């Protein structure tokens, strides 16, 4: 009986450790993507999705963001993309792709929409311009 109790305690501890990992992801990495509007009025319109999850259409006012957390899939081929639209400008791009462990430092991916383009940082680093807007 003592061996069973020891075994049960070890299993419970392993489960608790696994459950406390980033975003509750047991066997894959967890990520948190933020898309922030740094544009003046009107609102930034965005639509984000992956092959499995449509996150819907959203309107974001200046200074606010749309964000979500997820666990990378077991096949490690997770891809999220967004389409941003503001005044007469728009752009579609990947906001997360598997293999971005170094790019999204500590599982954090930050995107900002600014008047001159789309910027990115993986957390703890300065934002860097990644894309220019396209005219509608």
N, CA, C and O atoms as a GROMACS GRO file, in nm:
protein
  544
    1UNK      N    1   0.082  -0.119   0.000
    1UNK     CA    2   0.000   0.000   0.000
    1UNK      C    3   0.087   0.126   0.000
    1UNK      O    4   0.051   0.226  -0.062
    2UNK      N    5   0.202   0.120   0.070
    2UNK     CA    6   0.291   0.236   0.075
    2UNK      C    7   0.343   0.269  -0.064
    2UNK      O    8   0.353   0.387  -0.099
    3UNK      N    9   0.376   0.168  -0.144
    3UNK     CA   10   0.424   0.192  -0.280
    3UNK      C   11   0.316   0.259  -0.365
    3UNK      O   12   0.346   0.348  -0.444
    4UNK      N   13   0.191   0.216  -0.349
    4UNK     CA   14   0.082   0.276  -0.425
    4UNK      C   15   0.066   0.423  -0.387
    4UNK      O   16   0.049   0.508  -0.475
    5UNK      N   17   0.072   0.455  -0.258
    5UNK     CA   18   0.058   0.593  -0.212
    5UNK      C   19   0.171   0.679  -0.267
    5UNK      O   20   0.147   0.790  -0.314
    6UNK      N   21   0.293   0.630  -0.262
    6UNK     CA   22   0.407   0.703  -0.316
    6UNK      C   23   0.389   0.726  -0.466
    6UNK      O   24   0.413   0.836  -0.516
    7UNK      N   25   0.347   0.623  -0.537
    7UNK     CA   26   0.324   0.631  -0.681
    7UNK      C   27   0.216   0.734  -0.712
    7UNK      O   28   0.230   0.814  -0.805
    8UNK      N   29   0.108   0.734  -0.634
    8UNK     CA   30  -0.002   0.828  -0.655
    8UNK      C   31   0.044   0.972  -0.630
    8UNK      O   32   0.009   1.062  -0.705
    9UNK      N   33   0.123   0.994  -0.524
    9UNK     CA   34   0.173   1.128  -0.493
    9UNK      C   35   0.264   1.178  -0.606
    9UNK      O   36   0.256   1.294  -0.645
   10UNK      N   37   0.350   1.092  -0.657
   10UNK     CA   38   0.439   1.129  -0.767
   10UNK      C   39   0.357   1.166  -0.891
   10UNK      O   40   0.386   1.266  -0.957
   11UNK      N   41   0.256   1.086  -0.923
   11UNK     CA   42   0.173   1.115  -1.040
   11UNK      C   43   0.099   1.248  -1.026
   11UNK      O   44   0.091   1.326  -1.121
   12UNK      N   45   0.045   1.274  -0.908
   12UNK     CA   46  -0.025   1.401  -0.885
   12UNK      C   47   0.071   1.518  -0.901
   12UNK      O   48   0.036   1.619  -0.962
   13UNK      N   49   0.192   1.507  -0.847
   13UNK     CA   50   0.291   1.614  -0.860
   13UNK      C   51   0.330   1.637  -1.006
   13UNK      O   52   0.344   1.752  -1.049
   14UNK      N   53   0.348   1.531  -1.081
   14UNK     CA   54   0.380   1.544  -1.224
   14UNK      C   55   0.267   1.616  -1.296
   14UNK      O   56   0.291   1.706  -1.376
   15UNK      N   57   0.144   1.577  -1.267
   15UNK     CA   58   0.029   1.642  -1.330
   15UNK      C   59   0.025   1.790  -1.294
   15UNK      O   60   0.000   1.873  -1.382
   16UNK      N   61   0.047   1.825  -1.168
   16UNK     CA   62   0.044   1.966  -1.127
   16UNK      C   63   0.153   2.047  -1.194
   16UNK      O   64   0.130   2.161  -1.232
   17UNK      N   65   0.270   1.990  -1.208
   17UNK     CA   66   0.380   2.060  -1.277
   17UNK      C   67   0.344   2.082  -1.423
   17UNK      O   68   0.364   2.191  -1.476
   18UNK      N   69   0.290   1.980  -1.487
   18UNK     CA   70   0.252   1.993  -1.628
   18UNK      C   71   0.140   2.094  -1.645
   18UNK      O   72   0.139   2.169  -1.742
   19UNK      N   73   0.046   2.097  -1.553
   19UNK     CA   74  -0.067   2.189  -1.563
   19UNK      C   75  -0.025   2.333  -1.542
   19UNK      O   76  -0.094   2.425  -1.586
   20UNK      N   77   0.087   2.355  -1.474
   20UNK     CA   78   0.131   2.491  -1.447
   20UNK      C   79   0.221   2.545  -1.558
   20UNK      O   80   0.267   2.659  -1.549
   21UNK      N   81   0.247   2.467  -1.661
   21UNK     CA   82   0.328   2.516  -1.771
   21UNK      C   83   0.254   2.625  -1.846
   21UNK      O   84   0.135   2.645  -1.826
   22UNK      N   85   0.325   2.694  -1.932
   22UNK     CA   86   0.269   2.807  -2.006
   22UNK      C   87   0.136   2.773  -2.070
   22UNK      O   88   0.127   2.680  -2.150
   23UNK      N   89   0.032   2.848  -2.034
   23UNK     CA   90  -0.102   2.837  -2.091
   23UNK      C   91  -0.160   2.697  -2.077
   23UNK      O   92  -0.257   2.665  -2.145
   24UNK      N   93  -0.105   2.612  -1.990
   24UNK     CA   94  -0.158   2.478  -1.973
   24UNK      C   95  -0.125   2.385  -2.088
   24UNK      O   96  -0.192   2.284  -2.107
   25UNK      N   97  -0.024   2.417  -2.166
   25UNK     CA   98   0.016   2.332  -2.278
   25UNK      C   99   0.105   2.221  -2.224
   25UNK      O  100   0.210   2.247  -2.165
   26UNK      N  101   0.062   2.097  -2.242
   26UNK     CA  102   0.136   1.986  -2.184
   26UNK      C  103   0.255   1.941  -2.266
   26UNK      O  104   0.364   1.925  -2.212
   27UNK      N  105   0.237   1.920  -2.394
   27UNK     CA  106   0.343   1.862  -2.475
   27UNK      C  107   0.391   1.955  -2.585
   27UNK      O  108   0.481   1.918  -2.662
   28UNK      N  109   0.335   2.073  -2.594
   28UNK     CA  110   0.376   2.171  -2.694
   28UNK      C  111   0.393   2.306  -2.626
   28UNK      O  112   0.363   2.320  -2.507
   29UNK      N  113   0.440   2.403  -2.699
   29UNK     CA  114   0.462   2.537  -2.644
   29UNK      C  115   0.335   2.621  -2.651
   29UNK      O  116   0.251   2.602  -2.738
   30UNK      N  117   0.324   2.713  -2.556
   30UNK     CA  118   0.211   2.806  -2.555
   30UNK      C  119   0.256   2.943  -2.602
   30UNK      O  120   0.369   2.985  -2.578
   31UNK      N  121   0.166   3.013  -2.668
   31UNK     CA  122   0.196   3.146  -2.722
   31UNK      C  123   0.082   3.242  -2.694
   31UNK      O  124  -0.032   3.202  -2.675
   32UNK      N  125   0.117   3.370  -2.691
   32UNK     CA  126   0.020   3.478  -2.670
   32UNK      C  127   0.049   3.584  -2.777
   32UNK      O  128   0.156   3.645  -2.778
   33UNK      N  129  -0.046   3.604  -2.867
   33UNK     CA  130  -0.030   3.699  -2.977
   33UNK      C  131  -0.113   3.824  -2.946
   33UNK      O  132  -0.229   3.814  -2.905
   34UNK      N  133  -0.053   3.941  -2.966
   34UNK     CA  134  -0.119   4.070  -2.946
   34UNK      C  135  -0.112   4.148  -3.077
   34UNK      O  136  -0.007   4.154  -3.141
   35UNK      N  137  -0.223   4.207  -3.117
   35UNK     CA  138  -0.225   4.300  -3.231
   35UNK      C  139  -0.281   4.431  -3.177
   35UNK      O  140  -0.399   4.439  -3.143
   36UNK      N  141  -0.196   4.533  -3.169
   36UNK     CA  142  -0.232   4.660  -3.107
   36UNK      C  143  -0.253   4.769  -3.212
   36UNK      O  144  -0.178   4.778  -3.309
   37UNK      N  145  -0.354   4.850  -3.190
   37UNK     CA  146  -0.383   4.962  -3.279
   37UNK      C  147  -0.313   5.088  -3.226
   37UNK      O  148  -0.349   5.138  -3.119
   38UNK      N  149  -0.215   5.138  -3.299
   38UNK     CA  150  -0.149   5.265  -3.267
   38UNK      C  151  -0.185   5.370  -3.371
   38UNK      O  152  -0.108   5.464  -3.395
   39UNK      N  153  -0.301   5.354  -3.433
   39UNK     CA  154  -0.347   5.443  -3.540
   39UNK      C  155  -0.450   5.541  -3.487
   39UNK      O  156  -0.526   5.508  -3.395
   40UNK      N  157  -0.455   5.662  -3.544
   40UNK     CA  158  -0.564   5.754  -3.508
   40UNK      C  159  -0.696   5.703  -3.565
   40UNK      O  160  -0.697   5.608  -3.644
   41UNK      N  161  -0.806   5.766  -3.526
   41UNK     CA  162  -0.938   5.726  -3.577
   41UNK      C  163  -0.937   5.732  -3.730
   41UNK      O  164  -0.866   5.815  -3.787
   42UNK      N  165  -1.013   5.648  -3.793
   42UNK     CA  166  -1.112   5.554  -3.742
   42UNK      C  167  -1.048   5.427  -3.687
   42UNK      O  168  -0.926   5.409  -3.694
   43UNK      N  169  -1.131   5.340  -3.632
   43UNK     CA  170  -1.085   5.215  -3.572
   43UNK      C  171  -1.013   5.126  -3.674
   43UNK      O  172  -1.040   5.131  -3.794
   44UNK      N  173  -0.922   5.046  -3.622
   44UNK     CA  174  -0.856   4.942  -3.702
   44UNK      C  175  -0.952   4.823  -3.710
   44UNK      O  176  -1.004   4.778  -3.608
   45UNK      N  177  -0.974   4.774  -3.829
   45UNK     CA  178  -1.055   4.653  -3.847
   45UNK      C  179  -0.961   4.537  -3.871
   45UNK      O  180  -0.866   4.548  -3.949
   46UNK      N  181  -0.987   4.425  -3.803
   46UNK     CA  182  -0.902   4.309  -3.824
   46UNK      C  183  -0.982   4.180  -3.821
   46UNK      O  184  -1.088   4.171  -3.758
   47UNK      N  185  -0.929   4.083  -3.890
   47UNK     CA  186  -0.985   3.949  -3.891
   47UNK      C  187  -0.867   3.853  -3.883
   47UNK      O  188  -0.778   3.856  -3.969
   48UNK      N  189  -0.865   3.768  -3.780
   48UNK     CA  190  -0.756   3.673  -3.760
   48UNK      C  191  -0.811   3.532  -3.757
   48UNK      O  192  -0.924   3.508  -3.714
   49UNK      N  193  -0.729   3.437  -3.803
   49UNK     CA  194  -0.773   3.297  -3.809
   49UNK      C  195  -0.652   3.206  -3.824
   49UNK      O  196  -0.541   3.250  -3.854
   50UNK      N  197  -0.677   3.079  -3.802
   50UNK     CA  198  -0.583   2.972  -3.836
   50UNK      C  199  -0.662   2.873  -3.920
   50UNK      O  200  -0.778   2.898  -3.953
   51UNK      N  201  -0.600   2.763  -3.953
   51UNK     CA  202  -0.673   2.661  -4.028
   51UNK      C  203  -0.786   2.600  -3.948
   51UNK      O  204  -0.882   2.548  -4.005
   52UNK      N  205  -0.777   2.606  -3.814
   52UNK     CA  206  -0.877   2.544  -3.727
   52UNK      C  207  -0.962   2.643  -3.649
   52UNK      O  208  -1.069   2.607  -3.601
   53UNK      N  209  -0.917   2.767  -3.636
   53UNK     CA  210  -0.984   2.864  -3.550
   53UNK      C  211  -1.005   2.996  -3.622
   53UNK      O  212  -0.909   3.062  -3.662
   54UNK      N  213  -1.130   3.035  -3.638
   54UNK     CA  214  -1.162   3.168  -3.691
   54UNK      C  215  -1.190   3.257  -3.572
   54UNK      O  216  -1.288   3.235  -3.500
   55UNK      N  217  -1.106   3.356  -3.550
   55UNK     CA  218  -1.119   3.443  -3.434
   55UNK      C  219  -1.214   3.559  -3.458
   55UNK      O  220  -1.239   3.639  -3.367
   56UNK      N  221  -1.268   3.568  -3.578
   56UNK     CA  222  -1.372   3.666  -3.607
   56UNK      C  223  -1.322   3.803  -3.649
   56UNK      O  224  -1.201   3.828  -3.654
   57UNK      N  225  -1.418   3.890  -3.678
   57UNK     CA  226  -1.390   4.029  -3.715
   57UNK      C  227  -1.395   4.115  -3.590
   57UNK      O  228  -1.480   4.095  -3.503
   58UNK      N  229  -1.303   4.210  -3.581
   58UNK     CA  230  -1.296   4.298  -3.464
   58UNK      C  231  -1.262   4.439  -3.508
   58UNK      O  232  -1.194   4.460  -3.609
   59UNK      N  233  -1.310   4.536  -3.432
   59UNK     CA  234  -1.274   4.676  -3.450
   59UNK      C  235  -1.203   4.721  -3.323
   59UNK      O  236  -1.255   4.706  -3.212
   60UNK      N  237  -1.082   4.774  -3.341
   60UNK     CA  238  -0.997   4.809  -3.228
   60UNK      C  239  -0.971   4.960  -3.230
   60UNK      O  240  -0.927   5.014  -3.331
   61UNK      N  241  -0.997   5.026  -3.118
   61UNK     CA  242  -0.970   5.170  -3.109
   61UNK      C  243  -0.823   5.192  -3.074
   61UNK      O  244  -0.755   5.100  -3.029
   62UNK      N  245  -0.776   5.313  -3.095
   62UNK     CA  246  -0.636   5.347  -3.072
   62UNK      C  247  -0.594   5.313  -2.929
   62UNK      O  248  -0.664   5.344  -2.833
   63UNK      N  249  -0.477   5.249  -2.917
   63UNK     CA  250  -0.421   5.216  -2.787
   63UNK      C  251  -0.466   5.082  -2.730
   63UNK      O  252  -0.415   5.038  -2.628
   64UNK      N  253  -0.561   5.018  -2.795
   64UNK     CA  254  -0.610   4.888  -2.748
   64UNK      C  255  -0.563   4.777  -2.840
   64UNK      O  256  -0.515   4.802  -2.951
   65UNK      N  257  -0.577   4.655  -2.791
   65UNK     CA  258  -0.532   4.542  -2.873
   65UNK      C  259  -0.634   4.430  -2.876
   65UNK      O  260  -0.725   4.423  -2.793
   66UNK      N  261  -0.616   4.343  -2.972
   66UNK     CA  262  -0.686   4.216  -2.979
   66UNK      C  263  -0.579   4.112  -2.953
   66UNK      O  264  -0.473   4.116  -3.015
   67UNK      N  265  -0.605   4.018  -2.861
   67UNK     CA  266  -0.503   3.918  -2.829
   67UNK      C  267  -0.566   3.785  -2.797
   67UNK      O  268  -0.683   3.776  -2.761
   68UNK      N  269  -0.486   3.680  -2.812
   68UNK     CA  270  -0.533   3.546  -2.782
   68UNK      C  271  -0.414   3.457  -2.746
   68UNK      O  272  -0.300   3.484  -2.785
   69UNK      N  273  -0.445   3.352  -2.672
   69UNK     CA  274  -0.346   3.252  -2.632
   69UNK      C  275  -0.382   3.120  -2.697
   69UNK      O  276  -0.498   3.092  -2.724
   70UNK      N  277  -0.280   3.040  -2.723
   70UNK     CA  278  -0.305   2.908  -2.783
   70UNK      C  279  -0.185   2.819  -2.757
   70UNK      O  280  -0.075   2.866  -2.725
   71UNK      N  281  -0.208   2.691  -2.773
   71UNK     CA  282  -0.101   2.591  -2.767
   71UNK      C  283  -0.070   2.548  -2.910
   71UNK      O  284  -0.160   2.522  -2.989
   72UNK      N  285   0.058   2.541  -2.940
   72UNK     CA  286   0.098   2.493  -3.072
   72UNK      C  287   0.048   2.349  -3.088
   72UNK      O  288   0.048   2.273  -2.991
   73UNK      N  289   0.007   2.312  -3.208
   73UNK     CA  290  -0.046   2.176  -3.226
   73UNK      C  291   0.067   2.072  -3.223
   73UNK      O  292   0.184   2.106  -3.235
   74UNK      N  293   0.029   1.946  -3.208
   74UNK     CA  294   0.128   1.839  -3.195
   74UNK      C  295   0.213   1.823  -3.320
   74UNK      O  296   0.330   1.785  -3.310
   75UNK      N  297   0.158   1.851  -3.436
   75UNK     CA  298   0.234   1.839  -3.561
   75UNK      C  299   0.332   1.955  -3.577
   75UNK      O  300   0.416   1.954  -3.667
   76UNK      N  301   0.322   2.055  -3.490
   76UNK     CA  302   0.407   2.173  -3.493
   76UNK      C  303   0.402   2.243  -3.629
   76UNK      O  304   0.505   2.279  -3.687
   77UNK      N  305   0.279   2.260  -3.679
   77UNK     CA  306   0.259   2.335  -3.804
   77UNK      C  307   0.149   2.440  -3.787
   77UNK      O  308   0.074   2.468  -3.880
   78UNK      N  309   0.141   2.496  -3.666
   78UNK     CA  310   0.041   2.598  -3.637
   78UNK      C  311   0.071   2.726  -3.714
   78UNK      O  312   0.186   2.769  -3.722
   79UNK      N  313  -0.032   2.786  -3.769
   79UNK     CA  314  -0.019   2.912  -3.842
   79UNK      C  315  -0.142   2.998  -3.813
   79UNK      O  316  -0.255   2.955  -3.833
   80UNK      N  317  -0.120   3.120  -3.766
   80UNK     CA  318  -0.226   3.220  -3.751
   80UNK      C  319  -0.193   3.337  -3.842
   80UNK      O  320  -0.078   3.377  -3.854
   81UNK      N  321  -0.295   3.391  -3.906
   81UNK     CA  322  -0.277   3.506  -3.994
   81UNK      C  323  -0.385   3.608  -3.963
   81UNK      O  324  -0.490   3.574  -3.908
   82UNK      N  325  -0.359   3.733  -3.999
   82UNK     CA  326  -0.456   3.840  -3.980
   82UNK      C  327  -0.464   3.928  -4.104
   82UNK      O  328  -0.366   3.945  -4.176
   83UNK      N  329  -0.582   3.981  -4.126
   83UNK     CA  330  -0.603   4.083  -4.228
   83UNK      C  331  -0.640   4.210  -4.154
   83UNK      O  332  -0.739   4.212  -4.080
   84UNK      N  333  -0.562   4.317  -4.173
   84UNK     CA  334  -0.586   4.446  -4.110
   84UNK      C  335  -0.633   4.546  -4.216
   84UNK      O  336  -0.586   4.544  -4.329
   85UNK      N  337  -0.725   4.631  -4.176
   85UNK     CA  338  -0.779   4.731  -4.267
   85UNK      C  339  -0.799   4.861  -4.190
   85UNK      O  340  -0.856   4.862  -4.081
   86UNK      N  341  -0.753   4.972  -4.250
   86UNK     CA  342  -0.765   5.103  -4.187
   86UNK      C  343  -0.770   5.209  -4.298
   86UNK      O  344  -0.682   5.212  -4.384
   87UNK      N  345  -0.867   5.292  -4.296
   87UNK     CA  346  -0.894   5.394  -4.399
   87UNK      C  347  -0.881   5.331  -4.537
   87UNK      O  348  -0.958   5.241  -4.572
   88UNK      N  349  -0.786   5.378  -4.617
   88UNK     CA  350  -0.768   5.323  -4.752
   88UNK      C  351  -0.650   5.227  -4.760
   88UNK      O  352  -0.596   5.203  -4.868
   89UNK      N  353  -0.611   5.170  -4.645
   89UNK     CA  354  -0.496   5.080  -4.638
   89UNK      C  355  -0.539   4.945  -4.584
   89UNK      O  356  -0.635   4.934  -4.508
   90UNK      N  357  -0.466   4.841  -4.625
   90UNK     CA  358  -0.492   4.707  -4.573
   90UNK      C  359  -0.365   4.624  -4.586
   90UNK      O  360  -0.273   4.658  -4.660
   91UNK      N  361  -0.362   4.513  -4.512
   91UNK     CA  362  -0.250   4.419  -4.525
   91UNK      C  363  -0.288   4.288  -4.458
   91UNK      O  364  -0.352   4.286  -4.353
   92UNK      N  365  -0.246   4.177  -4.520
   92UNK     CA  366  -0.264   4.042  -4.464
   92UNK      C  367  -0.126   3.982  -4.442
   92UNK      O  368  -0.038   3.996  -4.526
   93UNK      N  369  -0.109   3.914  -4.328
   93UNK     CA  370   0.023   3.859  -4.296
   93UNK      C  371   0.010   3.752  -4.188
   93UNK      O  372  -0.091   3.745  -4.118
   94UNK      N  373   0.113   3.671  -4.176
   94UNK     CA  374   0.120   3.570  -4.070
   94UNK      C  375   0.160   3.638  -3.940
   94UNK      O  376   0.260   3.709  -3.935
   95UNK      N  377   0.081   3.617  -3.835
   95UNK     CA  378   0.115   3.673  -3.704
   95UNK      C  379   0.182   3.569  -3.616
   95UNK      O  380   0.244   3.603  -3.515
   96UNK      N  381   0.171   3.442  -3.654
   96UNK     CA  382   0.244   3.334  -3.586
   96UNK      C  383   0.259   3.217  -3.681
   96UNK      O  384   0.166   3.180  -3.753
   97UNK      N  385   0.378   3.158  -3.679
   97UNK     CA  386   0.404   3.037  -3.754
   97UNK      C  387   0.493   2.947  -3.670
   97UNK      O  388   0.585   2.996  -3.604
   98UNK      N  389   0.468   2.818  -3.671
   98UNK     CA  390   0.552   2.724  -3.595
   98UNK      C  391   0.698   2.747  -3.632
   98UNK      O  392   0.732   2.777  -3.746
   99UNK      N  393   0.782   2.732  -3.533
   99UNK     CA  394   0.924   2.756  -3.553
   99UNK      C  395   0.966   2.897  -3.512
   99UNK      O  396   1.082   2.934  -3.529
  100UNK      N  397   0.873   2.975  -3.457
  100UNK     CA  398   0.903   3.111  -3.415
  100UNK      C  399   0.943   3.118  -3.268
  100UNK      O  400   0.924   3.221  -3.204
  101UNK      N  401   0.999   3.011  -3.213
  101UNK     CA  402   1.036   3.011  -3.072
  101UNK      C  403   1.130   3.127  -3.039
  101UNK      O  404   1.112   3.195  -2.938
  102UNK      N  405   1.230   3.150  -3.125
  102UNK     CA  406   1.324   3.259  -3.101
  102UNK      C  407   1.260   3.394  -3.129
  102UNK      O  408   1.288   3.493  -3.061
  103UNK      N  409   1.175   3.398  -3.229
  103UNK     CA  410   1.112   3.524  -3.269
  103UNK      C  411   1.013   3.572  -3.163
  103UNK      O  412   1.010   3.691  -3.130
  104UNK      N  413   0.933   3.482  -3.109
  104UNK     CA  414   0.834   3.516  -3.006
  104UNK      C  415   0.892   3.478  -2.870
  104UNK      O  416   0.858   3.374  -2.814
  105UNK      N  417   0.978   3.564  -2.819
  105UNK     CA  418   1.050   3.539  -2.695
  105UNK      C  419   0.953   3.513  -2.580
  105UNK      O  420   0.857   3.588  -2.561
  106UNK      N  421   0.977   3.407  -2.504
  106UNK     CA  422   0.891   3.368  -2.392
  106UNK      C  423   0.746   3.349  -2.433
  106UNK      O  424   0.654   3.369  -2.353
  107UNK      N  425   0.725   3.310  -2.559
  107UNK     CA  426   0.590   3.283  -2.608
  107UNK      C  427   0.506   3.407  -2.636
  107UNK      O  428   0.385   3.396  -2.654
  108UNK      N  429   0.569   3.524  -2.641
  108UNK     CA  430   0.496   3.650  -2.663
  108UNK      C  431   0.526   3.706  -2.802
  108UNK      O  432   0.643   3.726  -2.837
  109UNK      N  433   0.422   3.732  -2.880
  109UNK     CA  434   0.434   3.792  -3.013
  109UNK      C  435   0.353   3.921  -3.013
  109UNK      O  436   0.231   3.917  -2.994
  110UNK      N  437   0.418   4.034  -3.033
  110UNK     CA  438   0.351   4.164  -3.030
  110UNK      C  439   0.357   4.230  -3.168
  110UNK      O  440   0.465   4.248  -3.225
  111UNK      N  441   0.241   4.265  -3.220
  111UNK     CA  442   0.229   4.336  -3.347
  111UNK      C  443   0.165   4.471  -3.320
  111UNK      O  444   0.076   4.481  -3.235
  112UNK      N  445   0.209   4.574  -3.391
  112UNK     CA  446   0.149   4.707  -3.381
  112UNK      C  447   0.118   4.759  -3.520
  112UNK      O  448   0.202   4.753  -3.610
  113UNK      N  449  -0.003   4.811  -3.536
  113UNK     CA  450  -0.040   4.880  -3.660
  113UNK      C  451  -0.013   5.028  -3.639
  113UNK      O  452  -0.071   5.091  -3.551
  114UNK      N  453   0.074   5.084  -3.723
  114UNK     CA  454   0.108   5.226  -3.718
  114UNK      C  455   0.078   5.289  -3.854
  114UNK      O  456   0.054   5.218  -3.952
  115UNK      N  457   0.082   5.420  -3.860
  115UNK     CA  458   0.046   5.487  -3.986
  115UNK      C  459   0.138   5.449  -4.101
  115UNK      O  460   0.094   5.447  -4.216
  116UNK      N  461   0.264   5.418  -4.073
  116UNK     CA  462   0.358   5.387  -4.181
  116UNK      C  463   0.378   5.237  -4.203
  116UNK      O  464   0.458   5.198  -4.288
  117UNK      N  465   0.307   5.151  -4.128
  117UNK     CA  466   0.321   5.008  -4.151
  117UNK      C  467   0.291   4.924  -4.028
  117UNK      O  468   0.234   4.971  -3.930
  118UNK      N  469   0.332   4.798  -4.037
  118UNK     CA  470   0.308   4.698  -3.933
  118UNK      C  471   0.441   4.666  -3.867
  118UNK      O  472   0.539   4.636  -3.935
  119UNK      N  473   0.444   4.671  -3.734
  119UNK     CA  474   0.566   4.651  -3.657
  119UNK      C  475   0.554   4.525  -3.571
  119UNK      O  476   0.444   4.481  -3.539
  120UNK      N  477   0.671   4.468  -3.534
  120UNK     CA  478   0.674   4.344  -3.455
  120UNK      C  479   0.784   4.350  -3.351
  120UNK      O  480   0.890   4.409  -3.372
  121UNK      N  481   0.757   4.286  -3.237
  121UNK     CA  482   0.861   4.253  -3.141
  121UNK      C  483   0.823   4.122  -3.075
  121UNK      O  484   0.705   4.090  -3.059
  122UNK      N  485   0.925   4.048  -3.036
  122UNK     CA  486   0.903   3.922  -2.967
  122UNK      C  487   0.905   3.939  -2.817
  122UNK      O  488   0.915   3.840  -2.744
  123UNK      N  489   0.897   4.060  -2.769
  123UNK     CA  490   0.898   4.085  -2.626
  123UNK      C  491   1.037   4.123  -2.578
  123UNK      O  492   1.135   4.054  -2.608
  124UNK      N  493   1.045   4.231  -2.504
  124UNK     CA  494   1.171   4.274  -2.446
  124UNK      C  495   1.268   4.337  -2.546
  124UNK      O  496   1.379   4.373  -2.509
  125UNK      N  497   1.227   4.351  -2.670
  125UNK     CA  498   1.312   4.413  -2.772
  125UNK      C  499   1.235   4.528  -2.835
  125UNK      O  500   1.113   4.533  -2.826
  126UNK      N  501   1.306   4.621  -2.899
  126UNK     CA  502   1.235   4.731  -2.966
  126UNK      C  503   1.151   4.678  -3.083
  126UNK      O  504   1.185   4.578  -3.145
  127UNK      N  505   1.042   4.747  -3.110
  127UNK     CA  506   0.960   4.713  -3.227
  127UNK      C  507   1.040   4.740  -3.354
  127UNK      O  508   1.117   4.836  -3.362
  128UNK      N  509   1.022   4.653  -3.452
  128UNK     CA  510   1.088   4.668  -3.582
  128UNK      C  511   0.981   4.664  -3.690
  128UNK      O  512   0.891   4.580  -3.686
  129UNK      N  513   0.993   4.754  -3.787
  129UNK     CA  514   0.897   4.756  -3.896
  129UNK      C  515   0.914   4.631  -3.981
  129UNK      O  516   1.024   4.600  -4.027
  130UNK      N  517   0.803   4.559  -4.002
  130UNK     CA  518   0.805   4.436  -4.080
  130UNK      C  519   0.741   4.454  -4.218
  130UNK      O  520   0.789   4.399  -4.316
  131UNK      N  521   0.631   4.532  -4.224
  131UNK     CA  522   0.554   4.542  -4.348
  131UNK      C  523   0.505   4.684  -4.371
  131UNK      O  524   0.480   4.760  -4.277
  132UNK      N  525   0.491   4.718  -4.498
  132UNK     CA  526   0.425   4.842  -4.539
  132UNK      C  527   0.279   4.810  -4.568
  132UNK      O  528   0.245   4.699  -4.608
  133UNK      N  529   0.192   4.908  -4.548
  133UNK     CA  530   0.053   4.895  -4.586
  133UNK      C  531   0.041   4.885  -4.738
  133UNK      O  532   0.129   4.932  -4.810
  134UNK      N  533  -0.065   4.825  -4.785
  134UNK     CA  534  -0.100   4.826  -4.927
  134UNK      C  535  -0.226   4.911  -4.942
  134UNK      O  536  -0.312   4.912  -4.854
  135UNK      N  537  -0.236   4.981  -5.054
  135UNK     CA  538  -0.356   5.060  -5.081
  135UNK      C  539  -0.469   4.967  -5.120
  135UNK      O  540  -0.448   4.866  -5.187
  136UNK      N  541  -0.592   5.003  -5.078
  136UNK     CA  542  -0.710   4.923  -5.115
  136UNK      C  543  -0.743   4.945  -5.260
  136UNK      O  544  -0.840   4.887  -5.310
   0.00000   0.00000   0.00000
